[in-house]
Amino acid sequence: MKKNDLWIPSVLVVDDDKLIRAIIVDVLRSTGCRIQEAENGNDALEMALENSFDLILCDVIMPGMDGLEFLERFRNKGKEAEILMITSSPNLEIAIETMRLGASDFIRKPFTQEDLHAGIQKAMERVRLKALTRDYHTTLEEKVFQQEDRIRFLFYETIQSLIYAIEAKDPYTKGHSQRVTTYAMWLVKELDLPFETATEIHIAAQLHDIGKLGVPDNILNKPAKLTGEEFTIIKEHPEEGCKILAPIFPKEHLDIILHHHEKWEGGGYPQGFSRGDIPLGSRIMALADSFDAMTSRRAYRRSWNIKETFAEIHQCTGSQFDPELVDPFIKATEKNIDTLEVPGFEHLEH
């Protein structure tokens, strides 16, 4: 829904416990979204089939139609929404089943308001990113085939599960993929790139670190500088990521992921490409990825503020970063940085 040119997400809250619904609704009000409630799976399914929701928060255990049945029937009807399941079961198989049926995440009861707020904010950021892509589609490609839209949406379902797997391995980079995607899309919009290019970069940004699934935890989470041998293992993650994704993603996406650690003047990895041999998407990714790395806290150092980060980017212009992209990136970042209120961005101090 648009109101005064401002996109307002629509949310459905499903829980048979009136108090739990009230707590969830109270947290959701801070996001400025439109909220509807249902006290059971039957009412929720009827509402979800008659209306278009961006986000659905649904309890797993309910009398009558439980959350799993609701989710399965909702997906079987071809409906699309970000799904956040709520469960009191300690059984990991329940959580896995919700993901298999198309849920993007789950919150376990009993939860604190902080847990609930973080889960909702993460879900709302995914909703926002999907809306951003849809808006780009509407503006630049009004007559794209509907089947292509469906395929892109199915990609998102796969992407989210893979992202969670990465971030579960490294607590210091939680939210990294979402932030890098956001920064990259700021630059994409600033450059006014075609929709097809924007989509390739959007998907590649979310999955750029998928190869780290194969990196041992003791290296990925090491609270000190890596040894040469350990860094050699880390440097394999772009190629390993492409091997994982090759069966489901085209070469255009894979090339962006493969080369996102190349440097403008060469000397990067895995192939030491330079200048125009590096895909444009990879050059955009290099800026977004480095910006998040510099402004994120690590176990062994503090995060940098915006002024320090921009100074470092300028210093690396022409050696690490494409000189034609640096000024547009900084302009786009300055234009958008104060608009975000999601977990992971609170460290960005001016």
WOBEL-V564428 format. One record per backbone hydrogen bond with DSSP energy under -1.0 kcal/mol. CO is the residue of the C=O (numbers start at 1). NH is the residue of the N-H. E is the energy in kcal/mol with one decimal. If there is no record, write none. Layout:
BEGIN
CO,NH,E  CO,NH,E
END
This chain:
BEGIN
1,8,-2.7  3,6,-1.6  6,3,-2.3  9,34,-2.7  10,54,-2.2  10,55,-1.9  11,36,-2.3  12,57,-2.6  13,38,-2.4  14,59,-2.3  17,21,-2.3  18,22,-2.1  19,23,-2.2  20,24,-2.4  21,25,-2.9  22,26,-2.2  23,27,-1.7  24,28,-2.5  25,29,-2.0  28,31,-2.1  29,32,-1.3  34,11,-3.3  36,13,-2.6  38,15,-1.9  40,44,-2.0  41,45,-2.6  42,46,-2.0  43,47,-2.4  44,48,-3.0  45,49,-2.0  46,50,-1.3  47,51,-1.7  54,82,-2.7  55,12,-2.2  56,84,-3.0  57,14,-3.1  58,86,-2.7  60,67,-2.7  66,70,-2.4  67,71,-2.6  68,72,-2.4  69,73,-2.7  70,74,-2.6  71,75,-2.4  72,76,-2.3  73,77,-1.0  74,79,-1.4  75,78,-2.1  82,56,-2.8  83,104,-2.3  83,105,-1.1  84,58,-1.9  85,107,-2.8  86,60,-2.7  87,109,-3.2  91,94,-1.1  91,95,-1.0  92,96,-2.4  93,97,-2.4  94,98,-2.1  95,99,-1.8  96,100,-2.3  97,101,-1.9  98,103,-2.8  99,102,-1.2  105,85,-2.2  107,87,-2.5  112,116,-2.5  113,117,-2.8  114,118,-2.5  115,119,-2.5  116,120,-2.5  117,121,-2.6  118,122,-2.3  119,123,-2.1  120,124,-2.9  121,125,-1.9  122,126,-1.7  123,127,-2.3  124,128,-2.6  125,129,-2.3  126,130,-2.2  127,131,-2.4  128,132,-2.4  129,133,-1.9  130,134,-2.4  131,135,-2.9  132,136,-2.2  133,137,-2.2  134,138,-2.6  135,139,-2.5  136,140,-2.3  137,141,-2.7  141,144,-1.2  145,149,-1.2  146,150,-2.0  147,151,-2.0  148,152,-2.3  149,153,-2.2  150,154,-2.2  151,155,-1.8  152,156,-1.6  153,157,-1.5  154,158,-1.6  155,159,-2.9  156,160,-2.5  157,161,-1.2  158,162,-1.7  159,163,-2.5  160,164,-2.1  161,165,-1.5  162,166,-1.7  163,167,-2.5  164,168,-1.9  166,169,-1.6  170,173,-1.7  171,174,-1.0  173,176,-2.5  175,179,-2.4  176,180,-2.9  177,181,-2.1  178,182,-2.4  179,183,-2.8  180,184,-2.5  181,185,-2.3  182,186,-1.9  183,187,-1.7  184,188,-2.4  185,189,-2.4  186,190,-2.1  187,191,-2.3  188,193,-1.8  194,198,-2.4  195,199,-2.5  196,200,-2.1  197,201,-2.3  198,202,-2.5  199,203,-2.3  200,204,-2.4  201,205,-2.7  202,206,-1.4  203,207,-1.4  207,210,-1.9  209,212,-2.3  210,213,-1.8  211,214,-1.5  212,215,-1.4  216,219,-1.3  216,220,-2.4  217,221,-2.7  219,222,-1.1  227,231,-2.6  228,232,-1.7  229,233,-1.4  230,234,-2.1  231,235,-2.4  233,236,-1.3  234,237,-2.1  236,240,-2.4  237,241,-2.5  238,242,-1.8  239,243,-1.7  240,244,-1.9  241,245,-2.1  242,246,-1.7  245,248,-1.9  245,249,-2.0  250,254,-1.8  251,255,-2.9  252,256,-1.1  253,257,-1.8  254,258,-3.0  255,259,-1.8  257,260,-1.1  259,262,-1.8  261,269,-1.4  263,266,-2.0  264,275,-2.3  274,277,-2.0  275,278,-2.0  279,283,-2.0  280,284,-2.3  281,285,-2.4  282,286,-2.4  283,287,-1.2  284,288,-2.2  285,289,-3.3  286,290,-2.0  287,291,-2.6  288,292,-2.0  289,293,-2.2  290,294,-2.6  291,295,-1.9  294,304,-2.3  301,298,-2.1  305,309,-2.3  306,310,-2.8  307,311,-1.9  308,312,-2.0  309,313,-2.4  310,314,-2.5  311,315,-2.0  312,316,-1.6  314,317,-1.2  316,319,-1.4  316,320,-2.4  316,321,-1.9  319,265,-2.6  320,264,-1.2  321,318,-2.6  322,325,-1.7  322,326,-1.1  325,329,-2.2  326,330,-2.6  327,331,-2.6  328,332,-2.6  329,333,-2.5  330,334,-2.6  331,335,-1.8  332,336,-1.4  333,337,-2.5  336,339,-2.2  342,345,-1.9  345,348,-1.9  347,349,-1.7  349,306,-2.8
END
